[in-house]
Each structure stands twice: as structure tokens, then as C-alpha cells.
């Protein structure tokens, strides 16, 4: 199959897979509240964890990370053009942010983006994950961990990666993550952001 045709096919598959709202699916299968109706009304890991507990949160996290990792792993094995590889890796992130199954709304993309980076560069993905975990462990803000990890993503990409396409990918992903967290940035600045581990069904946090 022509490399460009395969790439287009993988981009479409990646976008559709990225659009699968694992937070909604997990909650429905476990008989828990739809995350779109409680807490921050976000379909991602942090809101599911806060309103439905650790098991549902962890399953959501694994699902959202898995769809990013799966597409990146596939494209690294099936494509050779770096530009196409990065586009395929970006597609599940865009699908998660603008899900075709949720009227083109979605989560904030952190877990899916981490999965995509892990598939492209395991060492880089682990580094971002450690930055996220370390920041959350110190300040207890999930959004703060995401902003720290992806704010530093282009910097660590420059230091550790030789691929120009990867640097462009890192800038685009970081910009998307920061844009989707604009409300969290305001709340962090005002000191009203909810901390991770605090269960709530009213505070619009992460």
C-alpha cells in the first residue's frame, strides 16, 4: 500500500479511536454517574477519579492513554515518513479533544497525549509522566501537573530529540493542552482550583 494512503487511513482511524470517550464508557459499564453531568463535566481521568473513585479513574486513564499509545506504536512500525508519523500520533489527541461522538466536544487531552508521546519516544513519555506525577505529588493539582509537563515538552524535545518533526509535534500538542486548560489556569491563579483526591460533584475543576 502507498505510504501516503496508509497514513491517511491511520489518521482517520486515530481520530475516531481518539474520540472514544472512555470516561463515559467506563462510568456507564460500572453503573456510575455520567462524567458529563457531574463535577467539572469533563470526560477525562481527573473528573472521573473525583466523582466516581479510583477504579473508574484508573480505567479511564488507561483507556485514554492506550488509544494514544496504540496509534503511535502502529505508525512507528508501519510508516517511515516522519511527517506522517507525527500526524498519525496527533490524530487521537485531536479526536479526544474534539470527539465526533460527543458533538465535537471532549476532554483536555493529557492522558491521550502522554500515550502518544510514549509510543513515539518511550523515554520522553516517561519523562513527561514523571514531571506530571512529581508536580501533582507536591502541589496536588492535576491541572498544574499537566501544564508543567506539557509546558516543558518543547524544551525537553529540543534537548533530547533530533527530529525536527517531533519538535513541531511537541509545540502543537503543548499549545492544545494549554488552550484546553485556560479555565484551570485562571482558577490556579485565583487559588480556587480543586486539588486531586478531593471528591466533589459541584466544583468545576480539572
C-alpha positions as CSV (number, residue, x, y, z in Angstrom):
1,X,0.0,0.0,0.0
2,X,1.2,3.5,-0.8
3,X,2.7,5.2,2.3
4,X,0.5,8.3,2.0
5,X,-2.7,6.3,1.5
6,X,-1.8,4.2,4.6
7,X,-1.0,7.4,6.6
8,X,-4.4,8.9,5.7
9,X,-6.2,5.8,6.7
10,X,-4.3,5.7,10.1
11,X,-5.1,9.4,10.7
12,X,-8.8,8.7,10.2
13,X,-8.7,5.6,12.4
14,X,-6.6,7.5,15.0
15,X,-9.1,10.4,15.1
16,X,-12.1,8.0,15.5
17,X,-10.3,6.0,18.2
18,X,-9.3,9.1,20.0
19,X,-12.9,10.2,20.0
20,X,-14.0,7.2,22.0
21,X,-14.9,8.7,25.5
22,X,-13.5,6.1,27.9
23,X,-14.7,8.1,30.9
24,X,-18.3,7.9,29.7
25,X,-18.0,4.2,28.7
26,X,-16.3,3.1,32.0
27,X,-18.9,5.1,34.0
28,X,-21.8,3.6,32.1
29,X,-20.5,0.0,32.4
30,X,-19.9,0.4,36.1
31,X,-23.3,2.0,36.8
32,X,-21.7,5.3,37.8
33,X,-22.7,8.9,37.0
34,X,-22.0,10.1,33.5
35,X,-19.0,12.4,34.0
36,X,-20.6,14.9,31.6
37,X,-23.3,15.6,34.2
38,X,-21.3,15.8,37.5
39,X,-18.2,17.5,38.8
40,X,-16.4,19.5,36.2
41,X,-18.4,17.7,33.5
42,X,-15.2,16.7,31.8
43,X,-14.9,13.1,30.4
44,X,-11.2,12.7,31.5
45,X,-9.4,10.9,34.2
46,X,-9.4,13.6,36.9
47,X,-13.1,14.3,36.9
48,X,-13.9,10.5,36.8
49,X,-11.5,10.0,39.7
50,X,-13.0,12.8,41.7
51,X,-16.7,11.9,41.3
52,X,-16.5,8.1,40.8
53,X,-13.4,6.8,42.6
54,X,-10.0,5.3,41.9
55,X,-11.1,2.2,40.0
56,X,-13.1,4.1,37.4
57,X,-10.5,6.8,37.3
58,X,-7.7,4.4,36.6
59,X,-9.6,2.5,33.9
60,X,-10.4,5.8,32.2
61,X,-6.7,6.8,32.4
62,X,-5.6,3.5,30.9
63,X,-8.1,3.7,28.1
64,X,-7.3,7.3,27.2
65,X,-3.5,6.7,27.3
66,X,-3.9,3.4,25.4
67,X,-5.6,5.0,22.4
68,X,-2.8,7.5,22.0
69,X,-0.1,4.8,22.6
70,X,-1.7,2.4,20.2
71,X,-1.8,4.7,17.3
72,X,1.8,5.9,17.9
73,X,3.1,2.4,18.2
74,X,1.3,1.4,15.0
75,X,2.6,4.3,13.0
76,X,6.2,3.8,14.2
77,X,6.0,0.3,12.9
78,X,4.1,0.9,9.7
79,X,5.3,4.2,8.4
80,X,8.7,5.7,7.6
81,X,8.0,9.3,6.8
82,X,8.4,11.4,10.0
83,X,5.8,13.9,9.0
84,X,3.2,11.3,8.5
85,X,4.2,9.6,11.8
86,X,3.6,12.8,13.7
87,X,0.3,13.4,12.1
88,X,-0.9,10.0,13.0
89,X,0.3,10.4,16.5
90,X,-1.6,13.7,16.7
91,X,-4.8,12.3,15.4
92,X,-6.1,10.5,18.6
93,X,-5.3,13.7,20.6
94,X,-7.5,15.7,18.3
95,X,-10.1,13.0,18.4
96,X,-10.2,13.2,22.2
97,X,-10.3,17.0,22.3
98,X,-13.0,17.2,19.6
99,X,-14.8,13.9,19.7
100,X,-17.2,13.1,16.8
101,X,-19.2,11.0,19.3
102,X,-19.7,14.0,21.7
103,X,-20.7,16.7,19.2
104,X,-17.0,17.6,18.7
105,X,-16.5,18.2,22.4
106,X,-14.2,16.2,24.6
107,X,-11.6,16.0,27.3
108,X,-8.5,18.0,27.8
109,X,-6.1,15.5,26.1
110,X,-3.5,15.0,28.8
111,X,-3.7,11.2,29.1
112,X,-4.1,10.6,25.3
113,X,-1.2,13.0,24.6
114,X,1.0,11.2,27.2
115,X,0.2,7.9,25.5
116,X,1.0,9.3,22.1
117,X,4.4,10.6,23.3
118,X,5.1,7.2,25.0
119,X,4.5,5.5,21.6
120,X,6.8,7.8,19.7
121,X,9.6,8.1,22.3
122,X,9.2,6.0,25.5
123,X,12.0,7.9,27.3
124,X,10.3,11.2,26.5
125,X,6.9,9.9,27.5
126,X,8.3,8.6,30.8
127,X,10.0,12.0,31.5
128,X,6.7,13.9,30.9
129,X,4.9,11.4,33.1
130,X,7.4,11.9,35.9
131,X,7.1,15.7,35.6
132,X,3.3,15.3,35.9
133,X,3.5,12.9,38.9
134,X,6.1,15.0,40.6
135,X,4.2,18.2,40.3
136,X,0.9,16.6,41.4
137,X,2.7,15.0,44.4
138,X,4.0,18.3,45.6
139,X,1.0,20.6,44.9
140,X,-1.9,18.2,44.4
141,X,-3.2,19.9,41.3
142,X,-3.8,17.6,38.4
143,X,-4.1,20.5,36.0
144,X,-0.8,22.0,37.4
145,X,1.0,18.7,36.6
146,X,-0.4,18.7,33.1
147,X,0.6,22.3,32.5
148,X,4.1,21.8,33.9
149,X,4.7,18.6,31.8
150,X,3.5,20.0,28.5
151,X,4.9,23.4,29.1
152,X,8.3,21.8,29.3
153,X,7.6,19.4,26.5
154,X,9.1,21.5,23.7
155,X,12.1,22.3,25.9
156,X,12.9,18.7,26.6
157,X,12.2,17.8,23.0
158,X,14.9,20.3,21.9
159,X,17.4,18.8,24.4
160,X,16.6,15.1,23.8
161,X,15.3,14.7,20.3
162,X,17.0,15.2,16.9
163,X,13.8,15.0,14.8
164,X,12.6,18.4,13.7
165,X,9.1,16.9,13.1
166,X,9.0,15.8,16.7
167,X,9.7,19.3,17.9
168,X,6.9,20.7,15.8
169,X,4.6,17.9,17.2
170,X,5.6,18.9,20.8
171,X,4.8,22.6,20.2
172,X,1.4,21.8,18.7
173,X,0.5,19.3,21.5
174,X,1.6,21.7,24.2
175,X,-0.4,24.6,22.7
176,X,-3.5,22.4,22.5
177,X,-3.1,21.2,26.1
178,X,-2.6,24.7,27.5
179,X,-5.5,26.1,25.4
180,X,-7.9,23.4,26.8
181,X,-6.7,24.3,30.3
182,X,-7.3,28.0,30.1
183,X,-10.1,27.8,32.7
184,X,-7.8,25.8,35.0
185,X,-5.1,28.5,34.6
186,X,-7.5,31.2,35.8
187,X,-8.5,29.1,38.8
188,X,-4.9,28.3,39.7
189,X,-4.1,32.0,39.6
190,X,-7.1,32.8,41.8
191,X,-6.4,29.9,44.2
192,X,-9.8,28.2,43.6
193,X,-8.6,25.1,41.7
194,X,-9.7,21.8,43.3
195,X,-6.9,19.5,44.4
196,X,-6.6,15.9,43.2
197,X,-8.1,13.4,45.6
198,X,-10.9,15.7,46.7
199,X,-14.2,14.2,45.6
200,X,-16.8,16.7,44.5
201,X,-19.8,17.0,42.3
202,X,-20.1,20.7,42.1
203,X,-16.7,22.3,41.7
204,X,-15.7,22.8,38.0
205,X,-12.1,21.9,38.2
206,X,-9.9,19.7,36.0
